[in-house]
């Protein structure tokens, strides 16, 4: 009996090896961390090409935002800062090119307005979000109606031809009224009138088969987005309008300075 007790005591005095489990887990995590850090600090040609393809799809649908062969060599020391700087330069180029194109379109529209004596009925405005063409309702529709006048159809087709240069840009056509209520057999209120006017004008634009209907949106705003006071007849006249807006794709908080073409 005494011998059994002695052997049992010797067994209990063996060193505790339970610390090996957390130690091995820690070593595994450290190894994984170093592998990740190494991978982040080195970009081989295949990884760069995959990143390039991804950014191409985001910015231009895969049309060459990054040229791997010309921009970056295949050495594995290319930094993320280099890639970020290259992307920023490309984005700046895209913003500048877009600005130049929109400035040229505005100039073309302004010349059309002047040549046809429409300065009292049409106006253009280019800002950091869009190029907007504002058309007075008297240039487009008979009073209280939504059928586009024959002369206005010519105007719509001329605008559509100019929009051919921007086939992949979203175009919003929005109708607006003054705050005088309308109630007829055709229109219950100003919401209906402004919506149908915008839709009818947009449909004439889309008679041009070079334009993609999926890029166009027609909306009616009724009297709820005035640009002038409805307390005067002049203000109400300004509020009755249709706006055609070409939405920028490359917007930036800082204005891109471009000298308009004379």
Secondary structure, 3 states (H helix, E strand, C coil): CHHHHHHHHHHHCCCCCCHHHHHHHHHHHHHHHHHHHHHHHCCCHHHHHHHHHHHHHHHHCCCCCCCHHHHCCCCCCCCHHHHHHHHHHHHHHHHHHHHHHHHHHHHHHHHHHHHCCCCCCEEEEECCCEEEEEEEHHHCECCCCCCECHHHHHHHHHHHHHHHHHCCCCEEEEEECCCCCCCCCCCCCHHHHHHHHHHHHHHHHCCCCCCCHHHEEEEECCCCCCCCCCCCHHHHHHHCEEEEEEECCCCCCCCCCCCCCC
